Amino acid sequence: MNPPPPKRLPRREALKWMLAAGATISLLDARSFGAPALPATGYGLDAKLLETYAAGDLWPLTLTEAQRRTAIALGDVIIPADEKSPAASELHVVDFIDEWISAPYEAQRWHREVVVAGLTWLENESAKRFNHSFAELSGPQQSAICDDICYAPKAAPEFKTAAAFFAVFRNLTASGFYTTPAGWKDVGYVGNVALTHFDGPPPEVLKRLGLT
């Protein structure tokens, strides 16, 4: 019996997140997968982020519930919870990834195909090795698969395509995670926060600038 589907992030929030993270994501070449045509046209030049969007608005989401479970499990292998920050799943990174790969733009078309194909490979590999879906595997079992695909230059020939998927998925997971307040805190980013006390530039800086 499958567990209940994980709670989804409100779609408006996921869209805001996708737009904020878009500038940080470097595109990897996934042309070997081939990308299908997408039916939606997107939001154009004026994204209305104050509106409430439901599934099917703007563009259909890509991931099935089974694919979401696989993606959530893989995201937590890439960014697990620790003493400083929550796991990727706790921040709903899968919702960001689903919005990103579902968007009908050239930049996302390749990611859509590589992620869908990669999640399918991951499930097939999990069944072949351990007779269970990836999300049901133990931590060491998940790591055993990921260790074979986590570094493309050293991946065996039979894992090269899966390693390309892992690189894309890891990039998307990190891009989503580190554009959240919890991700900022994890790397020590303060952001635009007012200082409570400021004594001015250090004397050595003023001296170097010839201002003393």
MIRO-248359 format. One record per atom (N, C-alpha, C): chain; residue number from 1; z, x, y; atom name. Coordinates in steps of 0.1 Angstrom, whole numbers, padded with zeros to 4 digits. Atoms other than C-alpha are relative to their C-alpha. Layout:
BEGIN
REC chaine num    c3    c1    c2 atome
REC      A NUM     Z     X     Y    CA
...
This chain:
BEGIN
REC chaine num    c3    c1    c2 atome
REC      A   1  0000  0008 -0012     N
REC      A   1  0000  0000  0000    CA
REC      A   1  0000  0009  0012     C
REC      A   2  0000 -0008 -0012     N
REC      A   2 -0010  0015  0033    CA
REC      A   2  0011 -0004  0010     C
REC      A   3 -0010  0003 -0010     N
REC      A   3  0016  0018  0061    CA
REC      A   3 -0007 -0008  0012     C
REC      A   4  0005  0008 -0011     N
REC      A   4  0012 -0005  0092    CA
REC      A   4 -0007  0009  0010     C
REC      A   5  0007 -0009 -0010     N
REC      A   5 -0013  0008  0118    CA
REC      A   5  0009  0005  0011     C
REC      A   6 -0008 -0005 -0011     N
REC      A   6  0003  0030  0144    CA
REC      A   6 -0003 -0007  0013     C
REC      A   7  0001  0007 -0013     N
REC      A   7  0009  0014  0178    CA
REC      A   7 -0010  0007  0009     C
REC      A   8  0010 -0006 -0008     N
REC      A   8 -0020  0019  0202    CA
REC      A   8  0005  0001  0015     C
REC      A   9 -0002 -0001 -0014     N
REC      A   9 -0017  0031  0238    CA
REC      A   9 -0008 -0010  0007     C
REC      A  10  0009  0009 -0008     N
REC      A  10 -0029  0005  0264    CA
REC      A  10 -0013  0007  0004     C
REC      A  11  0013 -0007 -0002     N
REC      A  11 -0066  0012  0269    CA
REC      A  11 -0002  0005  0014     C
REC      A  12  0002 -0005 -0014     N
REC      A  12 -0064  0015  0306    CA
REC      A  12  0006  0014  0002     C
REC      A  13 -0007 -0013 -0001     N
REC      A  13 -0039  0044  0302    CA
REC      A  13 -0008  0011 -0007     C
REC      A  14  0008 -0010  0007     N
REC      A  14 -0061  0061  0276    CA
REC      A  14 -0013  0004  0008     C
REC      A  15  0011 -0004 -0008     N
REC      A  15 -0091  0059  0299    CA
REC      A  15  0003  0009  0012     C
REC      A  16 -0004 -0009 -0011     N
REC      A  16 -0072  0074  0328    CA
REC      A  16  0002  0014 -0005     C
REC      A  17 -0003 -0013  0007     N
REC      A  17 -0061  0102  0304    CA
REC      A  17 -0013  0007 -0003     C
REC      A  18  0012 -0006  0003     N
REC      A  18 -0096  0108  0293    CA
REC      A  18 -0007  0006  0012     C
REC      A  19  0006 -0005 -0012     N
REC      A  19 -0109  0111  0328    CA
REC      A  19  0007  0012  0006     C
REC      A  20 -0008 -0012 -0005     N
REC      A  20 -0081  0135  0338    CA
REC      A  20 -0002  0012 -0008     C
REC      A  21  0001 -0012  0009     N
REC      A  21 -0086  0157  0308    CA
REC      A  21 -0015  0005 -0001     C
REC      A  22  0014 -0003  0002     N
REC      A  22 -0124  0157  0309    CA
REC      A  22 -0004  0014  0006     C
REC      A  23  0003 -0013 -0006     N
REC      A  23 -0126  0187  0332    CA
REC      A  23  0005  0012 -0007     C
REC      A  24 -0006 -0011  0007     N
REC      A  24 -0105  0208  0309    CA
REC      A  24 -0006  0003 -0014     C
REC      A  25  0005 -0001  0014     N
REC      A  25 -0125  0203  0277    CA
REC      A  25 -0013  0008  0000     C
REC      A  26  0013 -0008  0001     N
REC      A  26 -0151  0230  0269    CA
REC      A  26 -0007 -0006 -0012     C
REC      A  27  0008  0006  0011     N
REC      A  27 -0180  0216  0248    CA
REC      A  27 -0004  0010 -0010     C
REC      A  28  0005 -0009  0010     N
REC      A  28 -0187  0232  0215    CA
REC      A  28 -0013 -0006 -0006     C
REC      A  29  0013  0005  0005     N
REC      A  29 -0222  0230  0200    CA
REC      A  29  0002 -0005 -0014     C
REC      A  30 -0002  0007  0013     N
REC      A  30 -0221  0205  0171    CA
REC      A  30 -0014 -0006 -0004     C
REC      A  31  0013  0006  0002     N
REC      A  31 -0259  0199  0169    CA
REC      A  31 -0003  0000 -0015     C
REC      A  32  0003  0000  0014     N
REC      A  32 -0259  0207  0132    CA
REC      A  32  0004 -0014 -0007     C
REC      A  33 -0004  0013  0006     N
REC      A  33 -0243  0173  0126    CA
REC      A  33 -0010 -0011  0003     C
REC      A  34  0009  0011 -0004     N
REC      A  34 -0269  0152  0145    CA
REC      A  34  0009 -0011  0006     C
REC      A  35 -0007  0010 -0007     N
REC      A  35 -0257  0125  0169    CA
REC      A  35 -0007 -0013  0000     C
REC      A  36  0007  0013  0000     N
REC      A  36 -0265  0088  0165    CA
REC      A  36 -0001 -0006  0014     C
REC      A  37  0000  0007 -0012     N
REC      A  37 -0275  0066  0194    CA
REC      A  37  0012 -0009  0002     C
REC      A  38 -0012  0009 -0003     N
REC      A  38 -0246  0047  0211    CA
REC      A  38 -0004 -0012  0007     C
REC      A  39  0005  0012 -0006     N
REC      A  39 -0249  0011  0221    CA
REC      A  39  0004 -0003  0014     C
REC      A  40 -0006  0004 -0013     N
REC      A  40 -0228  0010  0253    CA
REC      A  40 -0006  0009  0010     C
REC      A  41  0005 -0008 -0011     N
REC      A  41 -0237  0023  0287    CA
REC      A  41  0011  0007  0008     C
REC      A  42 -0010 -0007 -0007     N
REC      A  42 -0203  0034  0300    CA
REC      A  42  0004 -0007  0013     C
REC      A  43 -0006  0006 -0012     N
REC      A  43 -0185  0027  0333    CA
REC      A  43 -0008  0004  0013     C
REC      A  44  0008 -0004 -0011     N
REC      A  44 -0211  0043  0356    CA
REC      A  44  0008  0010  0009     C
REC      A  45 -0006 -0010 -0009     N
REC      A  45 -0200  0062  0387    CA
REC      A  45  0013 -0004  0006     C
REC      A  46 -0013  0005 -0006     N
REC      A  46 -0170  0040  0396    CA
REC      A  46  0008 -0006 -0011     C
REC      A  47 -0009  0004  0011     N
REC      A  47 -0144  0038  0369    CA
REC      A  47  0011 -0008  0007     C
REC      A  48 -0010  0009 -0005     N
REC      A  48 -0121  0008  0377    CA
REC      A  48  0012  0001 -0009     C
REC      A  49 -0011 -0003  0009     N
REC      A  49 -0089  0021  0363    CA
REC      A  49  0012 -0009  0003     C
REC      A  50 -0010  0009 -0003     N
REC      A  50 -0067 -0006  0378    CA
REC      A  50 -0001 -0013 -0009     C
REC      A  51  0002  0011  0008     N
REC      A  51 -0082 -0032  0355    CA
REC      A  51  0006  0002 -0014     C
REC      A  52 -0004 -0001  0013     N
REC      A  52 -0070 -0040  0320    CA
REC      A  52 -0011 -0002 -0010     C
REC      A  53  0011  0001  0009     N
REC      A  53 -0094 -0033  0292    CA
REC      A  53  0004 -0002 -0014     C
REC      A  54 -0003  0002  0014     N
REC      A  54 -0095 -0045  0257    CA
REC      A  54 -0011  0006 -0009     C
REC      A  55  0010 -0006  0009     N
REC      A  55 -0113 -0033  0226    CA
REC      A  55 -0014 -0007  0002     C
REC      A  56  0013  0006 -0002     N
REC      A  56 -0150 -0038  0231    CA
REC      A  56 -0005  0000  0015     C
REC      A  57  0004 -0001 -0014     N
REC      A  57 -0149 -0035  0269    CA
REC      A  57 -0004  0014  0003     C
REC      A  58  0005 -0013 -0003     N
REC      A  58 -0168 -0006  0284    CA
REC      A  58 -0008  0006 -0011     C
REC      A  59  0007 -0005  0012     N
REC      A  59 -0176  0008  0250    CA
REC      A  59  0009 -0003 -0012     C
REC      A  60 -0008  0002  0012     N
REC      A  60 -0165  0001  0214    CA
REC      A  60  0007  0013 -0004     C
REC      A  61 -0007 -0012  0006     N
REC      A  61 -0139  0025  0199    CA
REC      A  61 -0006  0003 -0013     C
REC      A  62  0007 -0005  0012     N
REC      A  62 -0151  0046  0171    CA
REC      A  62  0009  0000 -0013     C
REC      A  63 -0008 -0003  0012     N
REC      A  63 -0122  0054  0147    CA
REC      A  63  0005 -0013 -0006     C
REC      A  64 -0006  0010  0008     N
REC      A  64 -0112  0030  0119    CA
REC      A  64  0015  0003 -0001     C
REC      A  65 -0014 -0003  0002     N
REC      A  65 -0075  0026  0111    CA
REC      A  65  0002  0011 -0010     C
REC      A  66 -0002 -0011  0010     N
REC      A  66 -0079  0049  0081    CA
REC      A  66 -0003  0013  0007     C
REC      A  67  0003 -0012 -0007     N
REC      A  67 -0096  0075  0103    CA
REC      A  67  0011  0004  0011     C
REC      A  68 -0011 -0003 -0009     N
REC      A  68 -0068  0071  0129    CA
REC      A  68  0011  0006 -0007     C
REC      A  69 -0011 -0006  0007     N
REC      A  69 -0042  0079  0103    CA
REC      A  69 -0003  0014 -0004     C
REC      A  70  0004 -0014  0002     N
REC      A  70 -0061  0110  0093    CA
REC      A  70  0001  0008  0012     C
REC      A  71  0000 -0008 -0013     N
REC      A  71 -0065  0121  0129    CA
REC      A  71  0014  0002  0005     C
REC      A  72 -0014 -0002 -0005     N
REC      A  72 -0028  0115  0137    CA
REC      A  72  0006  0011 -0008     C
REC      A  73 -0006 -0010  0008     N
REC      A  73 -0018  0136  0107    CA
REC      A  73 -0005  0014  0003     C
REC      A  74  0005 -0013 -0003     N
REC      A  74 -0041  0164  0116    CA
REC      A  74  0005  0005  0014     C
REC      A  75 -0005 -0004 -0013     N
REC      A  75 -0030  0163  0152    CA
REC      A  75  0014  0005  0000     C
REC      A  76 -0014 -0005  0002     N
REC      A  76  0006  0168  0141    CA
REC      A  76  0001  0013 -0007     C
REC      A  77  0001 -0014  0006     N
REC      A  77 -0004  0198  0120    CA
REC      A  77 -0003  0010  0011     C
REC      A  78  0004 -0009 -0011     N
REC      A  78 -0020  0213  0151    CA
REC      A  78  0011  0001  0011     C
REC      A  79 -0012 -0001 -0009     N
REC      A  79  0009  0204  0175    CA
REC      A  79  0011 -0009 -0006     C
REC      A  80 -0011  0007  0005     N
REC      A  80  0040  0195  0156    CA
REC      A  80  0012 -0001  0010     C
REC      A  81 -0012  0001 -0008     N
REC      A  81  0073  0185  0172    CA
REC      A  81  0008  0013 -0001     C
REC      A  82 -0010 -0011  0001     N
REC      A  82  0097  0213  0181    CA
REC      A  82  0011 -0003  0010     C
REC      A  83 -0012  0003 -0009     N
REC      A  83  0128  0218  0202    CA
REC      A  83 -0004 -0002  0015     C
REC      A  84  0005  0001 -0014     N
REC      A  84  0107  0218  0234    CA
REC      A  84 -0008 -0012  0003     C
REC      A  85  0009  0011 -0003     N
REC      A  85  0083  0190  0230    CA
REC      A  85 -0003 -0009 -0012     C
REC      A  86  0003  0009  0011     N
REC      A  86  0072  0160  0209    CA
REC      A  86 -0013  0004 -0007     C
REC      A  87  0013 -0002  0007     N
REC      A  87  0044  0160  0183    CA
REC      A  87 -0011 -0007  0007     C
REC      A  88  0012  0007 -0006     N
REC      A  88  0009  0150  0193    CA
REC      A  88  0000 -0015 -0002     C
REC      A  89  0000  0014  0003     N
REC      A  89  0013  0117  0176    CA
REC      A  89  0010 -0008  0009     C
REC      A  90 -0009  0007 -0008     N
REC      A  90  0043  0108  0197    CA
REC      A  90 -0005 -0003  0014     C
REC      A  91  0006  0002 -0014     N
REC      A  91  0022  0111  0229    CA
REC      A  91 -0013 -0008 -0001     C
REC      A  92  0012  0008  0002     N
REC      A  92 -0006  0090  0214    CA
REC      A  92 -0013  0008  0003     C
REC      A  93  0012 -0009 -0002     N
REC      A  93 -0031  0119  0215    CA
REC      A  93 -0012 -0006 -0007     C
REC      A  94  0012  0006  0007     N
REC      A  94 -0053  0100  0189    CA
REC      A  94 -0007 -0010  0009     C
REC      A  95  0006  0010 -0008     N
REC      A  95 -0059  0073  0215    CA
REC      A  95 -0009  0007  0010     C
REC      A  96  0008 -0008 -0008     N
REC      A  96 -0072  0099  0239    CA
REC      A  96 -0013  0004 -0007     C
REC      A  97  0012 -0005  0008     N
REC      A  97 -0095  0114  0212    CA
REC      A  97 -0009 -0011 -0003     C
REC      A  98  0009  0011  0004     N
REC      A  98 -0108  0080  0202    CA
REC      A  98 -0008 -0005  0013     C
REC      A  99  0007  0004 -0012     N
REC      A  99 -0117  0071  0238    CA
REC      A  99 -0011  0011  0003     C
REC      A 100  0009 -0011 -0004     N
REC      A 100 -0133  0105  0244    CA
REC      A 100 -0012  0000 -0009     C
REC      A 101  0011 -0001  0009     N
REC      A 101 -0155  0105  0213    CA
REC      A 101 -0008 -0013  0000     C
REC      A 102  0007  0013  0000     N
REC      A 102 -0165  0068  0218    CA
REC      A 102 -0008 -0001  0013     C
REC      A 103  0008  0002 -0013     N
REC      A 103 -0178  0073  0254    CA
REC      A 103 -0014  0003 -0002     C
REC      A 104  0015 -0002  0002     N
REC      A 104 -0216  0070  0255    CA
REC      A 104 -0007  0009  0009     C
REC      A 105  0006 -0010 -0009     N
REC      A 105 -0223  0101  0274    CA
REC      A 105 -0004  0012 -0008     C
REC      A 106  0005 -0011  0008     N
REC      A 106 -0242  0132  0264    CA
REC      A 106  0011  0010 -0004     C
REC      A 107 -0011 -0010  0002     N
REC      A 107 -0210  0154  0267    CA
REC      A 107  0008 -0004 -0012     C
REC      A 108 -0009  0005  0011     N
REC      A 108 -0192  0132  0241    CA
REC      A 108 -0008 -0003 -0013     C
REC      A 109  0008  0004  0012     N
REC      A 109 -0221  0123  0217    CA
REC      A 109  0002  0010 -0011     C
REC      A 110 -0001 -0010  0011     N
REC      A 110 -0218  0156  0198    CA
REC      A 110  0014  0000 -0006     C
REC      A 111 -0014  0000  0005     N
REC      A 111 -0180  0154  0196    CA
REC      A 111  0002 -0012 -0009     C
REC      A 112 -0002  0012  0008     N
REC      A 112 -0182  0118  0182    CA
REC      A 112 -0005  0003 -0014     C
REC      A 113  0005 -0002  0013     N
REC      A 113 -0204  0129  0153    CA
REC      A 113  0008  0011 -0008     C
REC      A 114 -0007 -0011  0007     N
REC      A 114 -0185  0161  0145    CA
REC      A 114  0014 -0005 -0004     C
REC      A 115 -0014  0004  0004     N
REC      A 115 -0151  0144  0145    CA
REC      A 115 -0001 -0010 -0011     C
REC      A 116  0001  0010  0011     N
REC      A 116 -0162  0114  0123    CA
REC      A 116 -0004  0007 -0013     C
REC      A 117  0004 -0007  0012     N
REC      A 117 -0180  0137  0099    CA
REC      A 117  0012  0009 -0005     C
REC      A 118 -0011 -0009  0004     N
REC      A 118 -0150  0161  0099    CA
REC      A 118  0012 -0007 -0006     C
REC      A 119 -0011  0008  0006     N
REC      A 119 -0124  0134  0092    CA
REC      A 119 -0004 -0004 -0014     C
REC      A 120  0004  0004  0013     N
REC      A 120 -0145  0122  0063    CA
REC      A 120  0001  0012 -0010     C
REC      A 121 -0001 -0012  0009     N
REC      A 121 -0147  0158  0049    CA
REC      A 121  0015  0002 -0003     C
REC      A 122 -0014 -0002  0003     N
REC      A 122 -0109  0161  0053    CA
REC      A 122  0006 -0009 -0010     C
REC      A 123 -0004  0009  0010     N
REC      A 123 -0103  0130  0033    CA
REC      A 123 -0005  0004 -0014     C
REC      A 124  0006 -0004  0013     N
REC      A 124 -0127  0141  0006    CA
REC      A 124  0007  0012 -0006     C
REC      A 125 -0007 -0012  0005     N
REC      A 125 -0111  0175  0004    CA
REC      A 125  0014 -0002 -0005     C
REC      A 126 -0014  0003  0004     N
REC      A 126 -0076  0161  0002    CA
REC      A 126  0000 -0007 -0013     C
REC      A 127  0000  0007  0013     N
REC      A 127 -0086  0138 -0026    CA
REC      A 127 -0004  0009 -0011     C
REC      A 128  0005 -0009  0010     N
REC      A 128 -0104  0166 -0045    CA
REC      A 128  0011  0010 -0004     C
REC      A 129 -0011 -0010  0003     N
REC      A 129 -0074  0190 -0042    CA
REC      A 129  0012 -0006 -0005     C
REC      A 130 -0014  0005  0002     N
REC      A 130 -0044  0167 -0043    CA
REC      A 130  0000 -0015 -0004     C
REC      A 131  0001  0014  0004     N
REC      A 131 -0056  0132 -0052    CA
REC      A 131  0007 -0010  0009     C
REC      A 132 -0006  0009 -0010     N
REC      A 132 -0042  0117 -0020    CA
REC      A 132 -0007  0002  0013     C
REC      A 133  0006 -0001 -0013     N
REC      A 133 -0053  0110  0015    CA
REC      A 133  0007  0011  0008     C
REC      A 134 -0006 -0011 -0008     N
REC      A 134 -0046  0137  0041    CA
REC      A 134  0013 -0004  0006     C
REC      A 135 -0012  0004 -0006     N
REC      A 135 -0019  0117  0058    CA
REC      A 135  0012 -0001 -0010     C
REC      A 136 -0011  0001  0010     N
REC      A 136  0000  0113  0025    CA
REC      A 136  0004  0014 -0006     C
REC      A 137 -0003 -0013  0006     N
REC      A 137  0000  0150  0017    CA
REC      A 137  0013  0006  0006     C
REC      A 138 -0012 -0007 -0005     N
REC      A 138  0031  0172  0021    CA
REC      A 138 -0005  0010  0011     C
REC      A 139  0004 -0010 -0010     N
REC      A 139  0032  0197  0049    CA
REC      A 139 -0007  0012 -0005     C
REC      A 140  0006 -0012  0006     N
REC      A 140  0024  0227  0027    CA
REC      A 140 -0014 -0004 -0005     C
REC      A 141  0014  0004  0005     N
REC      A 141 -0006  0208  0012    CA
REC      A 141 -0009 -0002  0012     C
REC      A 142  0009  0001 -0012     N
REC      A 142 -0020  0199  0046    CA
REC      A 142 -0003  0014  0006     C
REC      A 143  0002 -0014 -0005     N
REC      A 143 -0015  0235  0057    CA
REC      A 143 -0010  0008 -0009     C
REC      A 144  0009 -0008  0009     N
REC      A 144 -0033  0248  0026    CA
REC      A 144 -0015 -0004  0003     C
REC      A 145  0014  0004 -0003     N
REC      A 145 -0065  0228  0036    CA
REC      A 145 -0003  0006  0014     C
REC      A 146  0003 -0005 -0013     N
REC      A 146 -0062  0237  0073    CA
REC      A 146 -0001  0015  0001     C
REC      A 147  0001 -0015  0000     N
REC      A 147 -0057  0274  0066    CA
REC      A 147 -0014  0004 -0003     C
REC      A 148  0014 -0004  0004     N
REC      A 148 -0092  0274  0051    CA
REC      A 148 -0010 -0003  0011     C
REC      A 149  0009  0004 -0010     N
REC      A 149 -0108  0259  0082    CA
REC      A 149  0004  0003  0014     C
REC      A 150 -0006 -0001 -0014     N
REC      A 150 -0086  0269  0112    CA
REC      A 150 -0006  0012  0008     C
REC      A 151  0006 -0011 -0007     N
REC      A 151 -0105  0301  0121    CA
REC      A 151 -0014  0003 -0005     C
REC      A 152  0014  0000  0004     N
REC      A 152 -0143  0298  0120    CA
REC      A 152 -0005  0014 -0004     C
REC      A 153  0006 -0013  0003     N
REC      A 153 -0151  0336  0120    CA
REC      A 153  0004  0005 -0014     C
REC      A 154 -0004 -0005  0014     N
REC      A 154 -0132  0341  0087    CA
REC      A 154 -0001 -0011 -0010     C
REC      A 155  0001  0011  0009     N
REC      A 155 -0139  0308  0071    CA
REC      A 155 -0011  0003 -0011     C
REC      A 156  0010 -0003  0011     N
REC      A 156 -0157  0310  0037    CA
REC      A 156 -0013 -0009  0003     C
REC      A 157  0013  0007 -0003     N
REC      A 157 -0194  0298  0037    CA
REC      A 157  0001 -0015 -0002     C
REC      A 158 -0001  0014  0003     N
REC      A 158 -0185  0265  0021    CA
REC      A 158  0009 -0008  0010     C
REC      A 159 -0009  0006 -0009     N
REC      A 159 -0160  0258  0049    CA
REC      A 159 -0005  0001  0015     C
REC      A 160  0004 -0003 -0013     N
REC      A 160 -0181  0268  0079    CA
REC      A 160 -0002 -0013  0009     C
REC      A 161  0001  0013 -0007     N
REC      A 161 -0190  0232  0089    CA
REC      A 161  0013 -0006  0003     C
REC      A 162 -0013  0006 -0002     N
REC      A 162 -0155  0220  0084    CA
REC      A 162  0008  0008  0011     C
REC      A 163 -0006 -0009 -0011     N
REC      A 163 -0143  0250  0106    CA
REC      A 163 -0004 -0004  0014     C
REC      A 164  0006  0005 -0013     N
REC      A 164 -0166  0238  0134    CA
REC      A 164  0007 -0013  0004     C
REC      A 165 -0007  0012 -0003     N
REC      A 165 -0150  0204  0132    CA
REC      A 165  0014  0003  0004     C
REC      A 166 -0014 -0003 -0003     N
REC      A 166 -0115  0219  0132    CA
REC      A 166  0001  0005  0014     C
REC      A 167  0000 -0006 -0013     N
REC      A 167 -0123  0239  0163    CA
REC      A 167 -0001 -0011  0011     C
REC      A 168  0001  0011 -0009     N
REC      A 168 -0135  0207  0181    CA
REC      A 168  0012 -0008  0001     C
REC      A 169 -0011  0009  0000     N
REC      A 169 -0106  0186  0170    CA
REC      A 169  0012  0007  0006     C
REC      A 170 -0011 -0007 -0006     N
REC      A 170 -0081  0213  0179    CA
REC      A 170 -0001  0001  0016     C
REC      A 171  0002  0000 -0015     N
REC      A 171 -0096  0216  0214    CA
REC      A 171  0003 -0014  0006     C
REC      A 172 -0003  0014 -0005     N
REC      A 172 -0095  0178  0219    CA
REC      A 172  0015 -0003  0000     C
REC      A 173 -0014  0003  0001     N
REC      A 173 -0059  0176  0207    CA
REC      A 173  0008  0008  0010     C
REC      A 174 -0007 -0007 -0010     N
REC      A 174 -0047  0204  0229    CA
REC      A 174 -0003 -0005  0014     C
REC      A 175  0004  0006 -0013     N
REC      A 175 -0067  0190  0259    CA
REC      A 175  0008 -0012  0003     C
REC      A 176 -0007  0013 -0002     N
REC      A 176 -0051  0156  0255    CA
REC      A 176  0015  0003  0001     C
REC      A 177 -0014 -0003  0000     N
REC      A 177 -0016  0170  0248    CA
REC      A 177  0005  0006  0013     C
REC      A 178 -0005 -0008 -0012     N
REC      A 178 -0014  0194  0277    CA
REC      A 178 -0005 -0006  0013     C
REC      A 179  0002  0007 -0013     N
REC      A 179 -0026  0169  0303    CA
REC      A 179  0010 -0012  0001     C
REC      A 180 -0011  0009 -0001     N
REC      A 180  0006  0148  0297    CA
REC      A 180  0012  0007  0006     C
REC      A 181 -0012 -0006 -0006     N
REC      A 181  0039  0153  0315    CA
REC      A 181  0008  0008 -0010     C
REC      A 182 -0007 -0008  0010     N
REC      A 182  0055  0164  0282    CA
REC      A 182 -0008  0013 -0003     C
REC      A 183  0007 -0012  0002     N
REC      A 183  0027  0189  0277    CA
REC      A 183  0002  0010  0011     C
REC      A 184 -0002 -0009 -0011     N
REC      A 184  0031  0203  0312    CA
REC      A 184  0014  0006 -0001     C
REC      A 185 -0013 -0006  0002     N
REC      A 185  0068  0207  0305    CA
REC      A 185  0001  0011 -0011     C
REC      A 186  0000 -0009  0011     N
REC      A 186  0061  0225  0273    CA
REC      A 186 -0005  0014  0004     C
REC      A 187  0005 -0013 -0004     N
REC      A 187  0042  0252  0291    CA
REC      A 187  0006  0005  0013     C
REC      A 188 -0007 -0004 -0012     N
REC      A 188  0065  0253  0321    CA
REC      A 188 -0007 -0003  0013     C
REC      A 189  0007  0003 -0012     N
REC      A 189  0041  0238  0346    CA
REC      A 189  0008 -0010  0008     C
REC      A 190 -0008  0008 -0009     N
REC      A 190  0059  0223  0376    CA
REC      A 190 -0008 -0010  0007     C
REC      A 191  0009  0009 -0007     N
REC      A 191  0030  0207  0395    CA
REC      A 191  0005 -0002  0014     C
REC      A 192 -0003  0003 -0014     N
REC      A 192  0033  0191  0429    CA
REC      A 192  0013 -0006  0002     C
REC      A 193 -0013  0005 -0001     N
REC      A 193  0070  0189  0432    CA
REC      A 193  0006  0006  0013     C
REC      A 194 -0006 -0005 -0012     N
REC      A 194  0089  0192  0465    CA
REC      A 194  0011  0009 -0003     C
REC      A 195 -0011 -0010  0002     N
REC      A 195  0112  0222  0468    CA
REC      A 195  0012 -0005  0007     C
REC      A 196 -0012  0004 -0006     N
REC      A 196  0148  0215  0475    CA
REC      A 196  0006  0010  0009     C
REC      A 197 -0005 -0011 -0008     N
REC      A 197  0154  0249  0491    CA
REC      A 197 -0011  0010  0001     C
REC      A 198  0010 -0011 -0001     N
REC      A 198  0130  0275  0505    CA
REC      A 198  0003  0009  0012     C
REC      A 199 -0004 -0009 -0010     N
REC      A 199  0139  0306  0524    CA
REC      A 199 -0012  0008  0006     C
REC      A 200  0012 -0007 -0005     N
REC      A 200  0103  0316  0532    CA
REC      A 200 -0005  0011 -0009     C
REC      A 201  0006 -0010  0009     N
REC      A 201  0081  0343  0517    CA
REC      A 201  0010  0012 -0001     C
REC      A 202 -0008 -0012  0002     N
REC      A 202  0099  0374  0503    CA
REC      A 202 -0004  0011  0010     C
REC      A 203  0003 -0011 -0010     N
REC      A 203  0102  0403  0528    CA
REC      A 203 -0011  0010 -0004     C
REC      A 204  0011 -0010  0005     N
REC      A 204  0080  0426  0506    CA
REC      A 204 -0014 -0006  0002     C
REC      A 205  0013  0007 -0002     N
REC      A 205  0052  0400  0509    CA
REC      A 205 -0004  0000  0014     C
REC      A 206  0003  0000 -0014     N
REC      A 206  0055  0397  0546    CA
REC      A 206 -0003  0014  0005     C
REC      A 207  0002 -0014 -0004     N
REC      A 207  0056  0435  0549    CA
REC      A 207 -0015  0004 -0004     C
REC      A 208  0013 -0004  0004     N
REC      A 208  0024  0439  0529    CA
REC      A 208 -0011 -0007  0008     C
REC      A 209  0009  0007 -0009     N
REC      A 209  0007  0413  0551    CA
REC      A 209  0000  0004  0014     C
REC      A 210 -0002 -0004 -0014     N
REC      A 210  0018  0431  0582    CA
REC      A 210  0006 -0010  0009     C
REC      A 211 -0007  0011 -0008     N
REC      A 211  0039  0402  0594    CA
REC      A 211  0014  0003  0004     C
REC      A 212 -0013 -0003 -0003     N
REC      A 212  0071  0421  0598    CA
REC      A 212  0000  0013  0008     C
